[in-house]
Amino acid sequence: MRALVYAAFGAAPQILDVPDPICPDDGVVIRVEATGLCRSDWHGWMGHDPSITVPHVPGHEFAGTISAIGTEVRGWRIGDRVTAPFVCACGVCPQCVVGDHQVCDAQEQPGFTYWGSFAELVMVPHAEINLILLPDGLGSVEAASLGCRFATAYRAIVFQGRLAAGDWLAVHGCGGVGLSAVMIAVAKGARVIAIDPSEAACRAALELGAEVALRGVSQDVVAEVHELTLGGAHVSIDAFGSVPTCVNSIRSLRKRGRHIQVGLMLAGDSAPAVPMDLVVAHELEIRGSHGMAAHDYRTMLAEIAAGTLDPARLVDRTVSLHDAPAALMAMDRPTVAPGMTIIRPAAQETL
């Protein structure tokens, strides 16, 4: 199969012919129709994730059709259109037993712990736990946006943030996760303030229903959020993952507000100085949000099918596998165009 491969961290990736993935007895192999390019992939390429060894194939959010099925897998057929969470759970550890597959003790992650979906084929272990059947009306490009950013934002807003109609949500960082959070929050009847240094990202957030968009990551945005909301946001999400966005998100909250950390805090941003004085005095709640278990996709997919949520609006562009190396390496630059980039491994040219 063809795949994007990097031989060393930070080295220019190449498109190479590599061996097809082996199908485990309890897993499947998926022919990739679309796969999302995420900032987490950039972090991995830069060597910020200790689970990655080189040479490596990134990619962890994908959609496609089953091309091979393990001997122990029941209930699935060759040709089924599927996706999977980026956390592939084992199904038997103490976390999985209580339904918390997204923090599985023995989790595997395509594109991190094993070769991922920037390829024509990708493997999914423990298929009966991790596969999600795609509705007929959901295209592969839109489905590929769900596995990391949209599903993560959905769980962060709905389950972790417990956002209610009329609540104020501050979204710090309006890339794929942040814009997903804006869309989901607006659909829930919340009032949204979007914060991003990019004019294009702010404009996209407003188009998705944010009431206000603030440019910048300085302390000034904290004061503006408090002024606009008459006391601070009920829920604030760091969708980017940096010391300034994390701290600003916490400081943007009203008393008893909830901060949700979604953006990865890696390398020099891994240990921010959290304002614990405010956390204690204002009884703030701080939570992480790490993807979403396959069994929780049902509600989200129902809202997509009903038209309440439309992830297709968040896809900015699609590119071929040939164009993917340049797109990956460019992710360290300021956002020029908001939204998600989706790779089509079967495509030969940029669409």
PyMOL commands that set and color helices and strands:
alter all, ss='L'
color gray80, all
select helices_A, chain A and resi 39-45+94-97+101-103+127-130+140-144+146-160+176-187+199-207+220-229+243-251+267-269+276-281+294-305+311-314+321-332
alter helices_A, ss='H'
color red, helices_A
select strands_A, chain A and resi 2-5+14-17+28-37+62-69+81-83+121-124+132-133+168-172+191-195+212-214+233-238+253-261+285-288+315-320+340-344
alter strands_A, ss='S'
color yellow, strands_A
deselect
rebuild
show_as cartoon
